[in-house]
Amino acid sequence: MAWIHVISEEAAGPELMPLYKEIVDPVSGRVDNILAIHSLHPEGLDGHFSLYKAVMTGTPTLRKAEREMIALVVSKINGCHY
């Protein structure tokens, strides 16, 4: 299994902390691992999250649950286990 170094929320500096506060999962109260892997490159984290927001809100004719289902099916087809 691959291991990727990430900066924890507790160790986040002044450039990363505002991003972490914006992307914290409201259910778990933590930053999701798929986003935390970008912690060594905050610009990449910001870009990833901006893309995610655009994809998940950019189609007003689809409900959030439908967009999530599409993402799940695409991940399954691509062999993604996350």
C-alpha positions as CSV (number, residue, x, y, z in Angstrom):
1,M,0.0,0.0,0.0
2,A,1.3,3.5,-0.9
3,W,2.0,6.0,1.8
4,I,1.9,9.7,1.2
5,H,3.2,12.2,3.7
6,V,0.6,14.8,4.7
7,I,0.6,17.8,6.9
8,S,-1.9,17.2,9.8
9,E,-4.5,19.8,10.6
10,E,-2.7,20.4,13.9
11,A,0.6,21.2,12.1
12,A,-0.9,23.3,9.3
13,G,0.8,26.6,8.8
14,P,-0.6,30.0,7.8
15,E,-0.9,29.1,4.1
16,L,-2.5,25.7,4.6
17,M,-4.8,26.3,7.7
18,P,-7.3,28.6,5.9
19,L,-7.7,25.9,3.2
20,Y,-8.2,23.2,5.7
21,K,-10.8,25.2,7.5
22,E,-12.7,25.6,4.2
23,I,-12.6,21.9,3.3
24,V,-13.2,20.3,6.7
25,D,-15.9,17.6,6.4
26,P,-19.0,18.7,8.4
27,V,-19.8,15.2,9.4
28,S,-16.4,13.9,10.6
29,G,-15.0,17.3,11.6
30,R,-11.8,16.4,9.7
31,V,-10.2,16.9,6.3
32,D,-10.8,14.0,4.0
33,N,-7.7,12.0,3.1
34,I,-8.3,12.5,-0.6
35,L,-7.8,16.2,0.0
36,A,-5.1,16.0,2.7
37,I,-2.8,14.4,0.2
38,H,-2.4,17.8,-1.4
39,S,-1.2,19.4,1.9
40,L,2.4,19.7,0.7
41,H,1.2,21.8,-2.3
42,P,-1.5,24.1,-1.0
43,E,-2.1,25.6,-4.5
44,G,-2.9,22.1,-5.8
45,L,-5.2,21.5,-2.8
46,D,-7.0,24.8,-3.6
47,G,-7.3,23.8,-7.3
48,H,-8.6,20.2,-6.5
49,F,-11.2,21.6,-4.1
50,S,-12.3,24.3,-6.6
51,L,-12.7,21.7,-9.3
52,Y,-14.7,19.5,-6.9
53,K,-17.0,22.3,-6.0
54,A,-17.6,23.2,-9.6
55,V,-18.4,19.7,-10.6
56,M,-20.6,19.0,-7.6
57,T,-22.6,22.3,-8.0
58,G,-22.3,23.1,-11.7
59,T,-25.3,21.1,-12.9
60,P,-28.5,22.6,-11.4
61,T,-30.7,19.9,-13.0
62,L,-29.1,17.2,-10.9
63,R,-29.5,16.8,-7.2
64,K,-26.4,16.3,-5.1
65,A,-27.2,12.7,-4.5
66,E,-27.4,12.1,-8.3
67,R,-24.0,13.7,-8.8
68,E,-22.5,11.6,-6.0
69,M,-24.0,8.5,-7.6
70,I,-22.4,9.4,-11.0
71,A,-19.1,9.9,-9.2
72,L,-19.4,6.5,-7.5
73,V,-20.2,4.7,-10.8
74,V,-17.3,6.4,-12.6
75,S,-14.9,5.5,-9.7
76,K,-16.1,1.9,-9.8
77,I,-15.6,1.7,-13.6
78,N,-12.1,3.2,-13.2
79,G,-11.3,0.6,-10.5
80,C,-10.9,3.2,-7.8
81,H,-11.4,1.8,-4.3
82,Y,-11.5,5.0,-2.4
